[in-house]
Amino acid sequence: MTTTHLTHIGKAQEMSQIGNDTIDLIVTSPPYPMIEMWDEIMGRQNPLITTALKNNDPNTAFELMHQELDKIWSECYRVLKEGGIACINIGDATRTINNNFCLYTNHARIINYCLKIGFTNLPNIIWRKQTNAPNKFMGSGMLPAGAYVTLEHEWILIFRKGGKRQFKTEKDKVERRSSSFFWEERNIWFSDIWDLKGTKQKIDNLSRDRSAAFPFTLPYRLINMYSLKGDTVLDPFMGTGTTAIAAIVAGRNSIGYEIDSVFKDVIHDNIKNLNIDILNNIIKNRLENHKEFIKDRSKDKTKNEIKHFNHVLSLPVITSQETGIEFSFINEIVRKPFYFEVIYT
């Protein structure tokens, strides 16, 4: 049995509810400074941001916005366990203010602050968003010297608190092996370039026109890459709850915070109305994809013989590290007063 906790709060400082060194993994995507859709919510945190934008002072606005995010990154560092990982999806911004078009490098600003407070930056991932077509011209179109490169990617920044996570007990080692992923999945997931389609952005009856949600695959991969079954995943910018849903499918606990109160019902409805069969099919598809991979590899006489076998899944696997993989399927999702409880088979 795994429990998914959902907590709705007003301010990030209320992450003080979480104890020091208690979170195994953070997967999140904050508001992107200098993207206009976030101006209002940023301005509510610090009115000087709104003043700077009205005064056509983008550099001050950019810095003040990031100072609000800095508070969250400091809290993330506090609550992470030693060896815990923080994955931050962030996009850079382009904007014209006072007739001056400029790039605002959000990813670099976040890296600088996270290094300052003690995080180690691991190799980052470039998420190439397939929905961003290069024919969306910026600037002077086909005329030289005034045309601008189109941003077709975002960043997934990977940070670690302290040294490598230690697995000292036999129980920890068994849990780690049961949480392993397939060899062919690793070859895709641990590339530093991900080609993933974006997700539906339209939201109705809310305070902004777009949800800014990332696709399910993004947090689902990261949760499987950097945590074990039963671990606790934190998302301090919960949005529509995608990270929590991915944690449910992956068999992890989760805690979420969202400053925009209009999303409270959206998050709860999104989880309450989950189709369990669809969620379980995500796991079944991983198994079917692996079967196809093994079938194709077995036909290729240039490849080495497949020597390992996972008796739990009744499947051949490429390496001995995959022989302990176990998958848990969702049996029931129960709404409780302050959280959802997920029961697995």
C-alpha positions as CSV (number, residue, x, y, z in Angstrom):
1,M,0.0,0.0,0.0
2,T,1.3,3.5,-0.9
3,T,-0.3,6.8,0.2
4,T,-0.3,9.9,-1.9
5,H,-0.7,13.1,0.2
6,L,-2.0,16.2,-1.4
7,T,-1.6,19.5,0.5
8,H,-2.9,22.8,-0.7
9,I,-1.3,25.9,0.8
10,G,-1.1,29.6,0.2
11,K,2.6,30.4,0.4
12,A,5.8,28.4,-0.2
13,Q,7.1,29.2,3.3
14,E,4.5,26.8,4.6
15,M,6.7,24.0,3.4
16,S,8.0,24.3,7.0
17,Q,5.3,21.6,7.6
18,I,7.8,19.1,6.1
19,G,10.6,18.0,8.3
20,N,14.3,18.3,7.5
21,D,15.9,15.5,5.4
22,T,12.6,13.7,4.8
23,I,12.1,13.9,1.0
24,D,13.7,11.4,-1.4
25,L,13.0,13.2,-4.7
26,I,11.7,16.6,-6.0
27,V,10.1,16.8,-9.4
28,T,8.7,20.2,-10.3
29,S,8.2,23.0,-12.8
30,P,7.9,26.5,-11.3
31,P,6.4,29.6,-13.0
32,Y,8.9,30.9,-15.6
33,P,10.2,34.4,-14.8
34,M,9.6,36.9,-17.6
35,I,6.9,34.9,-19.2
36,E,3.9,37.3,-19.3
37,M,1.3,34.7,-18.0
38,W,3.2,34.6,-14.7
39,D,3.5,38.4,-14.2
40,E,0.4,38.7,-12.0
41,I,1.1,35.8,-9.7
42,M,4.8,36.9,-9.3
43,G,3.6,40.4,-8.6
44,R,1.4,39.2,-5.8
45,Q,4.4,37.7,-4.1
46,N,6.4,41.0,-4.3
47,P,4.7,44.2,-5.6
48,L,8.1,45.6,-6.6
49,I,8.0,43.1,-9.5
50,T,4.9,44.8,-10.9
51,T,6.5,48.2,-10.4
52,A,9.7,47.1,-12.2
53,L,7.7,45.9,-15.2
54,K,5.6,49.1,-15.3
55,N,8.9,51.1,-15.2
56,N,10.3,49.1,-18.2
57,D,13.0,47.7,-15.9
58,P,13.2,44.0,-17.0
59,N,16.5,43.2,-15.3
60,T,15.2,44.2,-11.9
61,A,11.9,42.3,-12.5
62,F,13.9,39.2,-13.6
63,E,16.0,39.2,-10.5
64,L,13.1,39.9,-8.1
65,M,11.1,37.0,-9.6
66,H,14.0,34.7,-9.1
67,Q,14.4,35.8,-5.5
68,E,10.9,34.5,-4.9
69,L,11.8,31.2,-6.5
70,D,15.0,31.1,-4.4
71,K,12.9,30.8,-1.3
72,I,11.5,27.5,-2.7
73,W,14.9,26.1,-3.7
74,S,16.2,26.8,-0.2
75,E,13.3,24.9,1.3
76,C,13.9,22.1,-1.2
77,Y,17.5,21.8,-0.1
78,R,16.3,21.6,3.5
79,V,13.7,18.9,3.1
80,L,15.8,16.6,0.8
81,K,17.6,13.7,2.3
82,E,21.3,13.3,1.9
83,G,21.8,11.9,-1.6
84,G,18.3,13.1,-2.7
85,I,17.7,14.5,-6.1
86,A,15.9,17.6,-7.3
87,C,14.6,17.8,-10.9
88,I,13.5,21.2,-12.0
89,N,11.8,21.8,-15.4
90,I,12.3,25.4,-16.5
91,G,12.2,27.3,-19.7
92,D,14.1,30.4,-20.7
93,A,12.1,33.4,-21.7
94,T,12.2,35.9,-24.6
95,R,10.4,39.2,-24.2
96,T,10.3,42.7,-25.8
97,I,10.3,45.5,-23.2
98,N,10.9,49.1,-24.2
99,N,11.4,48.0,-27.9
100,N,14.3,45.8,-26.8
101,F,14.0,42.0,-27.5
102,C,16.0,39.9,-25.0
103,L,16.6,36.4,-23.8
104,Y,16.2,35.8,-20.0
105,T,18.2,32.7,-19.0
106,N,16.1,31.3,-16.2
107,H,17.9,28.0,-16.2
108,A,21.3,29.7,-15.6
109,R,19.9,31.8,-12.8
110,I,18.5,28.8,-11.0
111,I,21.7,26.8,-11.4
112,N,23.8,29.6,-9.9
113,Y,21.5,29.9,-6.8
114,C,21.3,26.1,-6.3
115,L,25.0,25.8,-6.4
116,K,25.3,28.7,-3.9
117,I,23.2,27.0,-1.3
118,G,25.0,23.6,-1.6
119,F,23.5,21.6,-4.4
120,T,25.6,19.6,-6.8
121,N,24.6,20.1,-10.4
122,L,24.5,16.7,-12.3
123,P,24.2,16.4,-16.1
124,N,21.0,18.3,-17.2
125,I,18.5,17.3,-19.8
126,I,17.3,19.3,-22.8
127,W,13.6,18.7,-23.4
128,R,13.1,19.4,-27.1
129,K,9.4,20.2,-27.3
130,Q,8.0,18.7,-30.5
131,T,5.1,21.2,-30.5
132,N,7.4,24.1,-31.0
133,A,7.9,24.4,-34.8
134,P,10.8,26.3,-36.3
135,N,8.5,28.1,-38.7
136,K,7.2,30.2,-35.8
137,F,9.3,33.2,-36.9
138,M,10.6,35.6,-34.4
139,G,11.9,39.0,-35.5
140,S,12.4,39.9,-39.2
141,G,11.5,36.6,-40.8
142,M,13.8,35.9,-43.7
143,L,15.6,39.2,-43.5
144,P,19.1,39.0,-41.9
145,A,20.4,40.8,-38.9
146,G,17.0,41.1,-37.3
147,A,15.7,37.5,-37.1
148,Y,15.9,35.5,-33.9
149,V,16.4,31.9,-33.1
150,T,13.2,30.2,-32.0
151,L,13.3,28.5,-28.6
152,E,12.3,24.9,-29.2
153,H,13.5,23.5,-25.9
154,E,13.3,23.7,-22.1
155,W,15.6,22.4,-19.4
156,I,15.3,19.7,-16.8
157,L,17.9,20.7,-14.2
158,I,19.2,17.8,-12.1
159,F,20.6,18.6,-8.6
160,R,21.8,16.3,-5.8
161,K,22.1,17.2,-2.1
162,G,25.4,15.9,-0.8
163,G,27.0,12.7,-2.1
164,K,25.5,9.6,-3.7
165,R,22.6,8.0,-1.9
166,Q,23.7,5.1,0.2
167,F,22.0,1.7,0.3
168,K,23.4,0.0,3.3
169,T,20.8,-2.5,4.5
170,E,19.8,-5.6,2.7
171,K,16.2,-4.3,2.6
172,D,17.4,-1.1,0.9
173,K,19.3,-3.2,-1.7
174,V,16.4,-5.5,-2.4
175,E,14.1,-2.4,-2.8
176,R,16.5,-0.8,-5.1
177,R,16.7,-3.9,-7.4
178,S,12.9,-4.2,-7.4
179,S,12.7,-0.6,-8.6
180,S,15.1,-1.1,-11.4
181,F,14.2,-0.3,-15.1
182,F,14.9,-2.2,-18.3
183,W,18.2,-1.8,-20.1
184,E,16.6,-0.4,-23.2
185,E,14.7,2.1,-21.1
186,R,17.9,3.3,-19.5
187,N,19.3,4.0,-23.0
188,I,16.5,6.3,-23.8
189,W,15.8,7.9,-20.4
190,F,19.4,8.8,-19.6
191,S,20.1,10.6,-22.8
192,D,20.6,14.3,-22.3
193,I,18.1,15.2,-25.1
194,W,14.4,14.2,-24.7
195,D,12.0,14.5,-27.6
196,L,8.6,14.7,-26.0
197,K,5.4,16.2,-27.1
198,G,3.8,18.8,-24.9
199,T,0.5,18.4,-23.3
200,K,-2.9,20.1,-23.6
201,Q,-2.6,23.6,-22.2
202,K,-6.2,24.9,-22.3
203,I,-8.0,25.1,-19.0
204,D,-11.5,26.3,-18.4
205,N,-12.9,28.6,-15.7
206,L,-9.5,29.3,-14.1
207,S,-7.5,32.4,-13.5
208,R,-5.2,32.0,-16.5
209,D,-5.6,30.7,-20.0
210,R,-3.0,27.9,-19.9
211,S,-2.2,25.3,-17.4
212,A,1.6,25.2,-18.2
213,A,1.5,21.5,-17.3
214,F,4.3,19.2,-18.5
215,P,3.5,15.8,-20.1
216,F,3.0,12.8,-17.9
217,T,6.0,11.0,-19.4
218,L,8.4,13.7,-18.1
219,P,7.8,13.2,-14.3
220,Y,7.1,9.5,-14.7
221,R,10.6,9.0,-16.2
222,L,12.3,11.1,-13.6
223,I,10.5,9.4,-10.7
224,N,11.6,6.0,-12.0
225,M,15.2,7.2,-12.7
226,Y,15.9,8.8,-9.4
227,S,13.8,7.2,-6.7
228,L,12.7,3.8,-5.3
229,K,9.2,2.4,-4.8
230,G,7.8,3.7,-1.5
231,D,10.0,6.8,-1.6
232,T,8.4,10.3,-1.1
233,V,8.3,12.7,-4.1
234,L,7.7,16.4,-3.5
235,D,6.3,18.9,-6.0
236,P,6.3,22.4,-4.6
237,F,4.6,23.8,-7.8
238,M,1.8,21.2,-8.2
239,G,-0.2,22.8,-11.0
240,T,-2.7,20.2,-12.2
241,G,-1.1,17.4,-10.3
242,T,0.9,15.6,-13.0
243,T,3.8,14.7,-10.7
244,A,1.4,13.2,-8.1
245,I,-0.3,11.1,-10.8
246,A,3.1,9.9,-12.1
247,A,4.1,9.0,-8.5
248,I,0.9,7.0,-8.1
249,V,1.7,4.9,-11.2
250,A,5.3,4.5,-10.1
251,G,4.3,3.3,-6.6
252,R,5.8,6.3,-4.8
253,N,4.3,8.6,-2.1
254,S,3.9,12.2,-3.0
255,I,3.4,15.6,-1.3
256,G,2.3,18.6,-3.3
257,Y,1.9,22.4,-2.8
258,E,0.2,24.9,-5.1
259,I,-0.1,28.6,-4.4
260,D,-2.9,29.2,-6.9
261,S,-6.0,28.3,-5.0
262,V,-8.1,27.8,-8.1
263,F,-6.2,24.6,-8.8
264,K,-7.3,22.9,-5.6
265,D,-10.4,21.4,-7.1
266,V,-8.6,20.7,-10.4
267,I,-6.0,18.6,-8.6
268,H,-8.5,16.7,-6.5
269,D,-10.8,16.0,-9.5
270,N,-7.9,14.9,-11.7
271,I,-6.8,12.3,-9.2
272,K,-10.4,11.3,-8.1
273,N,-11.4,10.7,-11.7
274,L,-8.3,8.7,-12.7
275,N,-9.1,5.7,-14.8
276,I,-7.2,2.9,-13.1
277,D,-7.2,0.7,-16.2
278,I,-5.5,3.4,-18.2
279,L,-2.9,3.9,-15.4
280,N,-2.2,0.2,-15.2
281,N,-1.8,0.1,-19.0
282,I,1.2,2.4,-18.7
283,I,2.9,-0.4,-16.8
284,K,1.6,-3.1,-19.1
285,N,2.9,-1.1,-22.1
286,R,6.4,-1.1,-20.5
287,L,6.2,-4.9,-20.2
288,E,4.9,-5.3,-23.8
289,N,7.6,-2.9,-25.1
290,H,10.2,-5.0,-23.3
291,K,8.9,-8.2,-24.8
292,E,9.1,-6.7,-28.3
293,F,12.6,-5.5,-27.6
294,I,13.7,-9.0,-26.5
295,K,12.0,-10.6,-29.5
296,D,13.8,-8.2,-32.0
297,R,17.1,-8.6,-30.2
298,S,16.9,-12.4,-30.3
299,K,16.5,-12.3,-34.0
300,D,19.6,-10.3,-34.5
301,K,22.5,-12.8,-34.7
302,T,25.0,-10.0,-34.3
303,K,23.9,-9.4,-30.7
304,N,25.2,-11.3,-27.7
305,E,23.0,-14.1,-26.4
306,I,20.5,-13.0,-23.7
307,K,21.7,-14.7,-20.5
308,H,19.6,-13.3,-17.7
309,F,16.0,-13.9,-16.7
310,N,13.5,-12.1,-14.4
311,H,11.5,-14.9,-12.6
312,V,9.0,-12.4,-11.1
313,L,8.0,-11.1,-14.5
314,S,8.8,-14.3,-16.4
315,L,10.8,-12.3,-18.9
316,P,14.4,-12.5,-20.3
317,V,16.4,-9.4,-19.5
318,I,19.8,-8.1,-20.7
319,T,21.6,-7.5,-17.4
320,S,21.6,-9.1,-13.9
321,Q,20.5,-5.8,-12.4
322,E,17.1,-6.3,-14.1
323,T,16.4,-9.7,-12.6
324,G,14.8,-8.1,-9.5
325,I,12.4,-5.7,-11.2
326,E,8.8,-5.9,-9.9
327,F,5.8,-4.0,-11.0
328,S,2.8,-3.1,-8.7
329,F,-0.6,-2.5,-10.3
330,I,-3.2,-0.1,-8.9
331,N,-6.2,-1.8,-7.3
332,E,-8.0,1.2,-5.8
333,I,-7.6,5.0,-5.2
334,V,-9.5,6.1,-2.0
335,R,-10.2,9.7,-1.2
336,K,-9.4,10.6,2.4
337,P,-10.1,13.9,4.2
338,F,-6.5,15.2,3.6
339,Y,-5.0,12.8,1.1
340,F,-5.5,10.0,-1.4
341,E,-4.7,6.4,-0.4
342,V,-3.6,4.1,-3.2
343,I,-3.9,0.4,-2.8
344,Y,-1.8,-1.9,-5.1
345,T,-1.9,-5.5,-6.0
